[in-house]
Amino acid sequence: MALPLRRSLMTAEELFELPGDDYKYELVEGELIRMAPTGGEHGVLTVRLGRLLDEYVEAHDLGIVCGAETGFVLRRTPDTVRAPDAAFIAKDRIPASGVPKTYWPFPPDVAVEVVSPSDRFDDVQTKVAEYLTAGTRLVWVVNPTTRTIFVYHSARDVQALGEEDELNGEEIIPGFRCSVRRVFT
């Protein structure tokens, strides 16, 4: 009796070496996940929040803000590599060798996910859980449909911010404050 062939799992290094095409890929427990390009609204919100973060972080020399498609290794063996829509890495966590040429070998301090119309709720929640389990200290989930930002400190410590509220970086990005309305307008 023939045994079924076992498909081998992909590593973060193999994912990095994939040839470019029109898709974004992430790796979840060694399985390659292909994602379609996002829509216009998603792109605008991602750049807007990323720019607001980057301007503040740079002005205060707090670390680095990365844009969409920057990979972070959240887990090894099997490997999980996620690419948040924006991310912050504190200055004291940047390796002495500088910004890596490949994926960051650890989770970001802050991960930002902008919900796309094609995103399933369970998939977004899975990403949030993976970031938090890996050590991300703060996850912001931006929902354009409800014009809400969900702030996750843990799976049970979640705050929903509406347009009248203020998003802040707490002790992770000290002094960063931004009206939620500003993210959506």
MARBA-3410 file (N, C-alpha, C, O; in Angstrom, 1 decimal):
185
0.8,-1.2,0.0,0.0,0.0,0.0,0.9,1.2,0.0,1.8,1.4,0.8 ~ 0.6,2.1,-0.9,1.4,3.4,-1.0,1.0,4.4,0.0,-0.2,4.6,0.2 ~ 1.9,5.0,0.6,1.6,6.1,1.6,1.4,7.4,0.8,2.2,7.6,-0.2 ~ 0.5,8.3,1.2,0.4,9.6,0.5,1.7,10.4,0.7,2.3,10.3,1.8 ~ 2.0,11.2,-0.3,3.2,12.0,-0.2,2.9,13.2,0.8,1.8,13.7,0.7
3.8,13.5,1.6,3.7,14.6,2.5,4.3,15.8,1.9,5.4,15.8,1.4 ~ 3.5,16.8,1.8,3.9,18.1,1.3,4.8,18.8,2.3,4.5,18.9,3.5 ~ 6.0,19.2,1.9,6.9,19.8,2.8,6.4,21.3,3.1,5.8,21.9,2.3 ~ 6.7,21.7,4.3,6.4,23.0,4.7,7.4,24.0,4.2,8.6,23.7,4.2 ~ 7.0,25.2,3.9,7.9,26.3,3.5,8.5,27.0,4.7,7.9,27.1,5.7
9.7,27.5,4.5,10.4,28.3,5.6,10.3,29.7,5.2,10.0,30.1,4.1 ~ 10.6,30.6,6.2,10.6,32.0,5.9,11.7,32.4,4.9,11.4,33.2,4.0 ~ 12.8,31.7,4.9,13.8,31.9,3.9,13.4,31.6,2.5,13.7,32.3,1.5 ~ 12.6,30.5,2.3,12.1,30.1,1.0,11.0,31.1,0.5,11.0,31.4,-0.6 ~ 10.2,31.6,1.5,9.2,32.6,1.1,9.9,33.8,0.6,9.5,34.4,-0.4
11.0,34.2,1.2,11.7,35.4,0.8,12.3,35.3,-0.6,12.4,36.3,-1.3 ~ 12.6,34.1,-1.0,13.3,33.8,-2.3,12.2,33.6,-3.4,12.6,33.5,-4.6 ~ 10.9,33.6,-3.1,9.9,33.4,-4.2,10.1,34.6,-5.2,10.3,35.7,-4.8 ~ 9.9,34.2,-6.5,9.9,35.3,-7.5,8.7,36.2,-7.4,7.6,35.7,-6.9 ~ 8.8,37.4,-7.7,7.8,38.4,-7.6,6.6,38.2,-8.6,6.9,37.8,-9.7
5.4,38.4,-8.2,4.3,38.4,-9.1,3.3,39.5,-8.6,3.7,40.4,-7.8 ~ 2.1,39.4,-9.0,1.1,40.4,-8.6,0.4,40.2,-7.3,-0.6,40.8,-7.0 ~ 0.9,39.2,-6.5,0.2,38.9,-5.2,1.1,39.1,-4.1,2.4,39.3,-4.2 ~ 0.5,39.2,-2.9,1.2,39.3,-1.6,1.1,38.0,-1.0,0.1,37.3,-1.1 ~ 2.2,37.5,-0.4,2.1,36.2,0.3,2.5,36.3,1.8,3.3,37.2,2.2
1.9,35.5,2.6,2.3,35.3,3.9,2.5,33.9,4.2,2.0,33.0,3.4 ~ 3.1,33.5,5.3,3.4,32.1,5.6,2.7,31.9,7.0,3.0,32.6,7.9 ~ 1.9,30.9,7.0,1.2,30.5,8.3,1.5,29.1,8.6,1.0,28.2,7.9 ~ 2.2,28.9,9.6,2.7,27.5,10.1,3.2,26.7,8.9,2.9,25.5,8.7 ~ 4.0,27.4,8.1,4.7,26.7,7.0,3.9,26.7,5.7,4.4,26.3,4.6
2.6,27.0,5.7,1.7,27.0,4.6,1.7,28.4,3.9,1.6,29.4,4.5 ~ 1.9,28.4,2.6,1.9,29.6,1.8,0.5,30.1,1.6,-0.4,29.4,1.1 ~ 0.2,31.4,1.9,-1.1,32.0,1.8,-1.0,33.1,0.8,-0.2,34.1,0.9 ~ -1.7,33.0,-0.3,-1.7,34.0,-1.4,-2.9,35.0,-1.1,-4.0,34.6,-0.9 ~ -2.5,36.3,-1.3,-3.5,37.3,-1.0,-3.6,38.2,-2.3,-2.6,38.6,-2.8
-4.8,38.6,-2.7,-5.0,39.4,-3.8,-4.6,40.9,-3.4,-4.7,41.2,-2.3 ~ -4.3,41.7,-4.4,-4.0,43.1,-4.1,-5.3,43.7,-3.5,-6.4,43.3,-3.7 ~ -5.0,44.7,-2.6,-6.1,45.4,-1.9,-6.7,46.5,-2.8,-6.2,46.9,-3.9 ~ -7.8,47.1,-2.3,-8.5,48.1,-3.1,-8.0,49.5,-2.7,-7.1,49.7,-1.9 ~ -8.5,50.5,-3.4,-8.0,51.9,-3.2,-8.2,52.4,-1.8,-7.3,53.0,-1.3
-9.4,52.2,-1.2,-9.6,52.8,0.1,-8.6,52.2,1.1,-8.1,52.9,2.0 ~ -8.4,50.9,1.0,-7.4,50.2,1.9,-6.0,50.9,1.8,-5.4,51.2,2.8 ~ -5.6,51.1,0.5,-4.3,51.7,0.3,-4.2,53.1,0.8,-3.2,53.5,1.4 ~ -5.3,53.9,0.7,-5.2,55.3,1.2,-5.1,55.3,2.7,-4.3,56.0,3.3 ~ -5.9,54.5,3.4,-5.9,54.4,4.8,-4.6,53.9,5.4,-4.1,54.4,6.4
-4.0,52.9,4.7,-2.7,52.3,5.1,-1.6,53.4,5.0,-0.9,53.6,6.0 ~ -1.6,54.1,3.9,-0.6,55.2,3.8,-0.8,56.3,4.7,0.2,56.8,5.3 ~ -2.0,56.7,4.9,-2.3,57.8,5.8,-1.9,57.5,7.2,-1.2,58.3,7.8 ~ -2.3,56.4,7.8,-1.9,56.1,9.2,-0.4,55.8,9.3,0.2,56.2,10.2 ~ 0.2,55.2,8.3,1.6,54.9,8.2,2.4,56.3,8.2,3.4,56.4,8.9
1.9,57.2,7.4,2.6,58.5,7.3,2.5,59.3,8.7,3.5,59.8,9.1 ~ 1.3,59.3,9.3,1.2,59.9,10.6,2.1,59.3,11.6,2.7,60.1,12.4 ~ 2.2,58.0,11.6,3.1,57.3,12.6,4.5,57.6,12.3,5.3,58.0,13.2 ~ 4.9,57.5,11.0,6.3,57.7,10.6,6.8,59.1,10.9,7.9,59.3,11.4 ~ 5.9,60.1,10.6,6.3,61.5,10.9,6.6,61.7,12.4,7.6,62.4,12.7
5.7,61.2,13.2,5.9,61.3,14.6,7.1,60.6,15.1,8.0,61.1,15.9 ~ 7.2,59.3,14.7,8.3,58.5,15.2,9.7,59.0,14.8,10.6,59.0,15.6 ~ 9.8,59.5,13.6,11.0,60.1,13.1,11.4,61.4,13.8,12.5,61.6,14.2 ~ 10.4,62.2,14.0,10.6,63.5,14.7,11.1,63.3,16.1,11.8,64.2,16.7 ~ 10.7,62.2,16.7,11.1,62.0,18.1,12.1,60.9,18.3,12.4,60.4,19.4
12.7,60.4,17.2,13.7,59.4,17.2,13.4,58.2,18.0,14.1,57.8,18.9 ~ 12.2,57.6,17.8,11.6,56.5,18.6,11.9,55.1,18.0,11.8,54.1,18.7 ~ 12.2,55.1,16.7,12.4,53.8,16.1,12.1,53.9,14.6,12.5,54.8,13.9 ~ 11.5,52.8,14.1,11.2,52.7,12.6,9.8,52.3,12.4,9.2,51.5,13.1 ~ 9.1,52.9,11.4,7.8,52.5,10.9,8.0,51.9,9.6,8.7,52.4,8.7
7.4,50.7,9.4,7.5,49.9,8.2,6.1,50.0,7.5,5.1,50.0,8.2 ~ 6.2,50.0,6.2,4.9,50.0,5.4,4.5,48.6,5.1,5.1,47.6,5.5 ~ 3.4,48.5,4.4,2.8,47.3,4.0,3.8,46.4,3.3,4.7,46.8,2.6 ~ 3.6,45.1,3.5,4.3,44.1,2.8,5.7,43.8,3.4,6.5,43.1,2.9 ~ 6.0,44.5,4.6,7.2,44.2,5.3,7.0,42.9,6.2,6.0,42.9,7.0
7.8,41.9,6.0,7.6,40.6,6.7,8.2,40.6,8.0,9.3,41.1,8.3 ~ 7.5,40.0,9.0,7.9,39.7,10.3,7.8,38.3,10.6,6.7,37.7,10.5 ~ 8.9,37.6,11.1,8.8,36.2,11.5,8.2,36.2,12.9,8.8,36.7,13.9 ~ 7.0,35.6,13.0,6.3,35.5,14.2,6.5,34.2,14.9,6.3,34.1,16.1 ~ 6.9,33.2,14.2,7.1,31.9,14.7,8.0,31.1,13.8,8.1,31.3,12.6
8.7,30.1,14.5,9.6,29.2,13.7,9.2,27.8,13.9,8.7,27.4,15.0 ~ 9.4,27.0,12.9,9.3,25.5,12.9,7.9,25.1,13.4,7.8,24.6,14.6 ~ 6.9,25.1,12.7,6.9,25.7,11.3,6.8,27.2,11.3,6.3,27.8,12.3 ~ 7.3,27.8,10.3,7.4,29.3,10.2,6.1,30.0,9.9,5.3,29.5,9.1 ~ 5.9,31.1,10.6,4.8,32.0,10.3,5.4,33.4,10.1,6.1,33.9,10.9
5.2,33.9,8.9,5.6,35.3,8.5,4.4,36.1,8.1,3.6,35.7,7.2 ~ 4.2,37.2,8.8,3.0,38.0,8.5,3.6,39.4,8.1,4.7,39.8,8.4 ~ 2.7,40.1,7.3,3.1,41.4,6.8,2.0,42.4,7.1,1.1,42.5,6.3 ~ 2.0,43.0,8.2,1.0,44.0,8.6,1.0,45.2,7.6,1.9,45.4,6.9 ~ -0.1,45.9,7.6,-0.3,47.1,6.7,0.6,48.2,7.1,1.1,49.0,6.3
1.0,48.3,8.4,2.0,49.2,8.9,2.5,48.6,10.2,1.8,47.8,10.9 ~ 3.7,48.9,10.6,4.3,48.4,11.8,5.3,49.4,12.4,5.9,50.2,11.7 ~ 5.5,49.3,13.7,6.4,50.1,14.4,7.4,49.2,15.2,7.0,48.2,15.8 ~ 8.7,49.5,15.1,9.7,48.8,15.8,10.4,49.8,16.7,11.0,50.8,16.1 ~ 10.5,49.6,18.0,11.1,50.6,18.9,12.6,50.6,18.6,13.2,49.6,18.3
13.2,51.8,18.8,14.6,52.0,18.6,15.5,51.0,19.3,16.5,50.5,18.7 ~ 15.2,50.7,20.5,16.1,49.8,21.3,16.0,48.3,20.8,16.8,47.5,21.3 ~ 15.1,48.0,19.9,15.0,46.6,19.4,15.6,46.5,18.0,15.7,45.4,17.5 ~ 16.0,47.6,17.4,16.6,47.5,16.1,18.0,46.9,16.3,18.8,47.4,17.1 ~ 18.3,45.8,15.5,19.6,45.2,15.7,20.8,46.1,15.4,20.7,47.1,14.7
21.9,45.9,16.1,23.1,46.7,15.9,23.6,46.7,14.4,24.2,47.7,14.0 ~ 23.2,45.6,13.7,23.6,45.6,12.3,22.7,46.4,11.4,22.9,46.5,10.2 ~ 21.6,46.9,12.0,20.7,47.8,11.3,19.4,47.0,10.8,19.1,45.9,11.2 ~ 18.7,47.6,9.9,17.5,47.1,9.3,17.9,45.8,8.5,18.7,45.9,7.6 ~ 17.2,44.7,8.8,17.6,43.5,8.0,17.2,43.6,6.5,16.2,44.2,6.2
18.0,42.9,5.7,17.7,42.9,4.3,16.5,41.9,4.0,15.8,42.1,3.0 ~ 16.3,40.9,4.9,15.2,40.0,4.7,14.1,40.4,5.7,14.0,41.6,6.0 ~ 13.4,39.4,6.2,12.3,39.7,7.2,12.9,40.1,8.5,14.0,39.7,8.9 ~ 12.1,40.9,9.3,12.5,41.2,10.6,12.4,39.8,11.4,11.4,39.1,11.2 ~ 13.4,39.5,12.2,13.4,38.2,12.8,12.5,38.1,14.1,12.6,37.1,14.9
11.7,39.1,14.3,10.9,39.2,15.5,9.6,40.0,15.2,9.5,40.6,14.1 ~ 8.6,39.9,16.1,7.4,40.7,15.8,7.5,42.2,16.0,8.4,42.6,16.8 ~ 6.7,43.0,15.4,6.8,44.4,15.6,6.2,44.7,17.0,5.5,43.9,17.6 ~ 6.5,45.9,17.5,6.0,46.4,18.7,4.5,46.8,18.6,3.7,46.5,19.4 ~ 4.2,47.4,17.4,2.8,47.7,17.0,2.6,47.2,15.6,3.4,47.4,14.7
1.5,46.5,15.4,1.1,46.0,14.1,-0.3,46.7,13.8,-1.2,46.8,14.6 ~ -0.4,47.1,12.5,-1.6,47.8,12.1,-2.2,46.9,10.9,-1.5,46.6,10.0 ~ -3.4,46.6,11.1,-4.1,45.8,10.0,-5.3,46.7,9.6,-6.2,47.0,10.4 ~ -5.4,47.0,8.3,-6.6,47.7,7.7,-7.5,46.6,7.1,-7.0,45.8,6.2 ~ -8.7,46.5,7.5,-9.7,45.5,7.0,-10.1,45.8,5.6,-10.5,46.9,5.3
-10.0,44.8,4.7,-10.4,44.9,3.3,-11.8,44.3,3.2,-12.2,43.5,4.1 ~ -12.5,44.7,2.2,-13.9,44.1,2.0,-13.8,42.6,1.9,-14.8,41.9,2.2 ~ -12.7,42.1,1.4,-12.6,40.6,1.2,-12.1,39.9,2.4,-12.1,38.7,2.5 ~ -11.7,40.6,3.5,-11.2,40.0,4.7,-12.4,39.3,5.5,-13.4,39.9,5.6 ~ -12.1,38.1,5.9,-13.1,37.5,6.8,-12.7,37.8,8.3,-11.6,37.9,8.6
-13.8,38.0,9.1,-13.6,38.3,10.5,-12.6,37.4,11.2,-11.7,37.8,11.9 ~ -12.8,36.1,11.0,-12.0,35.1,11.6,-10.5,35.2,11.2,-9.7,35.0,12.1 ~ -10.3,35.5,10.0,-8.9,35.6,9.5,-8.2,36.8,10.2,-7.0,36.7,10.5 ~ -8.9,37.9,10.3,-8.4,39.1,11.0,-8.1,38.8,12.4,-7.0,39.1,13.0 ~ -9.0,38.1,13.1,-8.8,37.7,14.5,-7.6,36.8,14.7,-6.9,36.8,15.7
-7.5,35.9,13.7,-6.3,35.0,13.7,-5.0,35.7,13.7,-4.1,35.5,14.4 ~ -4.9,36.7,12.8,-3.7,37.5,12.7,-3.5,38.3,14.0,-2.3,38.3,14.4 ~ -4.5,38.9,14.5,-4.3,39.6,15.8,-3.8,38.7,16.9,-2.8,39.0,17.6 ~ -4.3,37.5,17.0,-3.9,36.5,18.0,-2.4,36.1,17.7,-1.7,36.0,18.7 ~ -2.1,35.9,16.5,-0.7,35.6,16.1,0.3,36.7,16.5,1.3,36.4,17.1
0.0,37.9,16.2,0.8,39.0,16.6,1.0,39.1,18.1,2.1,39.2,18.7 ~ -0.1,39.0,18.9,-0.1,39.1,20.3,0.7,37.9,20.9,1.5,38.1,21.9 ~ 0.4,36.7,20.5,1.1,35.6,21.0,2.6,35.7,20.7,3.4,35.2,21.6 ~ 3.0,36.2,19.6,4.4,36.4,19.2,5.1,37.5,20.0,6.4,37.5,20.1 ~ 4.4,38.4,20.7,5.0,39.4,21.5,4.7,40.8,21.1,5.2,41.8,21.7
3.9,41.0,20.0,3.5,42.4,19.6,2.7,43.0,20.8,1.8,42.4,21.4 ~ 3.1,44.2,21.2,2.5,44.8,22.4,1.2,45.5,22.1,0.4,45.7,23.1 ~ 1.0,45.9,20.9,-0.3,46.7,20.5,-0.6,46.4,19.1,0.2,46.4,18.2 ~ -1.9,46.0,18.9,-2.4,45.8,17.5,-3.6,46.7,17.3,-4.5,46.8,18.1 ~ -3.5,47.5,16.2,-4.6,48.4,15.8,-5.3,47.7,14.5,-4.6,47.5,13.5
-6.6,47.5,14.6,-7.3,47.0,13.5,-8.3,48.1,13.0,-9.2,48.5,13.7 ~ -8.0,48.6,11.8,-8.7,49.7,11.2,-9.9,49.2,10.4,-9.6,48.5,9.4 ~ -11.1,49.5,10.7,-12.3,49.1,10.0,-12.9,50.2,9.2,-13.6,51.0,9.9 ~ -12.7,50.3,7.9,-13.2,51.5,7.2,-14.8,51.5,7.1,-15.4,52.5,7.0 ~ -15.4,50.3,7.1,-16.8,50.2,7.0,-17.5,50.9,8.2,-18.5,51.6,8.0
-17.0,50.6,9.4,-17.6,51.2,10.6,-16.9,52.5,11.1,-17.3,53.1,12.1 ~ -15.8,52.8,10.4,-14.9,54.0,10.7,-14.5,53.9,12.2,-14.6,54.8,13.0 ~ -14.0,52.7,12.5,-13.6,52.3,13.9,-12.2,51.8,13.9,-11.8,51.1,12.9 ~ -11.5,52.0,15.0,-10.2,51.4,15.2,-10.3,50.6,16.4,-10.6,51.1,17.5 ~ -10.0,49.3,16.3,-10.0,48.4,17.5,-8.5,48.3,18.0,-7.6,48.0,17.2
-8.3,48.6,19.3,-7.0,48.6,19.9,-6.9,47.3,20.8,-7.7,47.2,21.7 ~ -6.0,46.5,20.4,-5.8,45.2,21.1,-4.5,45.3,22.0,-3.4,45.5,21.4 ~ -4.6,45.1,23.3,-3.5,44.9,24.2,-3.3,43.4,24.4,-2.2,42.9,24.6 ~ -4.4,42.7,24.3,-4.4,41.2,24.5,-5.7,40.8,23.8,-6.5,41.6,23.4 ~ -6.0,39.5,23.8,-7.2,39.0,23.2,-8.4,39.4,24.0,-9.5,39.5,23.4
-8.2,39.7,25.3,-9.4,40.1,26.1,-9.4,41.6,26.4,-10.4,42.1,26.9 ~ -8.3,42.3,26.2,-8.2,43.7,26.4,-8.3,44.4,25.1,-7.3,44.7,24.5 ~ -9.5,44.7,24.7,-9.8,45.4,23.4,-10.6,46.6,23.6,-11.6,46.6,24.4 ~ -10.3,47.7,22.9,-11.0,48.9,23.0,-11.4,49.3,21.6,-10.6,49.3,20.7 ~ -12.7,49.7,21.4,-13.2,50.2,20.1,-13.2,51.7,20.2,-13.8,52.3,21.0
-12.5,52.3,19.2,-12.5,53.8,19.1,-13.2,54.3,17.9,-13.0,53.8,16.8 ~ -14.2,55.2,18.1,-14.9,55.8,17.1,-14.3,57.1,16.6,-13.3,57.5,17.2 ~ -14.9,57.8,15.7,-14.4,59.0,15.1,-14.2,60.1,16.1,-13.4,61.0,15.9 ~ -14.9,60.1,17.2,-14.8,61.2,18.2,-13.7,60.9,19.2,-13.3,61.7,20.0 ~ -13.1,59.7,19.1,-12.0,59.3,20.0,-10.6,59.6,19.5,-10.5,60.1,18.3
-9.7,59.4,20.3,-8.3,59.6,20.0,-7.5,58.3,20.1,-7.5,57.6,21.1 ~ -6.7,58.1,19.0,-5.8,56.9,19.0,-4.5,57.4,19.6,-4.0,58.5,19.2 ~ -3.9,56.6,20.5,-2.6,57.0,21.0,-1.7,55.8,21.1,-2.1,54.7,21.2 ~ -0.4,56.2,21.1,0.6,55.1,21.2,1.0,54.6,22.5,1.8,53.8,22.7 ~ 0.3,55.2,23.6,0.5,54.7,24.9,2.0,54.8,25.3,2.7,55.7,24.8
2.5,53.8,26.1,3.9,53.8,26.4,4.8,53.2,25.3,6.0,53.3,25.4 ~ 4.2,52.7,24.3,4.9,52.0,23.2,5.4,53.0,22.2,6.6,52.9,21.8 ~ 4.6,54.0,21.9,5.0,55.1,21.0,4.6,56.4,21.9,3.6,57.0,21.6 ~ 5.5,56.7,22.8,5.1,57.8,23.8,4.8,59.1,23.1,5.6,59.6,22.3 ~ 3.6,59.7,23.5,3.2,61.0,23.0,2.5,61.0,21.7,1.9,62.0,21.3
2.4,59.8,21.0,1.7,59.8,19.7,0.2,59.9,20.0,-0.3,59.1,20.8 ~ -0.4,60.9,19.4,-1.9,61.0,19.5,-2.4,61.4,18.1,-1.8,62.2,17.4 ~ -3.6,60.9,17.8,-4.2,61.2,16.5,-5.7,61.0,16.6,-6.1,60.0,17.1 ~ -6.4,61.9,16.2,-7.9,61.8,16.1,-8.2,60.6,15.1,-7.7,60.5,14.1 ~ -9.1,59.8,15.6,-9.6,58.7,14.7,-10.2,59.3,13.4,-10.0,58.7,12.3
-10.9,60.3,13.6,-11.5,61.0,12.4,-10.4,61.3,11.3,-10.7,61.2,10.1 ~ -9.2,61.8,11.8,-8.2,62.1,10.9,-7.7,60.9,10.0,-7.2,61.1,8.9 ~ -7.8,59.7,10.6,-7.4,58.5,9.9,-8.3,58.3,8.7,-7.9,57.9,7.6 ~ -9.6,58.6,8.9,-10.6,58.3,7.9,-10.9,59.5,6.9,-11.7,59.3,6.0 ~ -10.3,60.7,7.2,-10.7,61.8,6.3,-9.4,62.3,5.5,-9.5,63.2,4.7
END
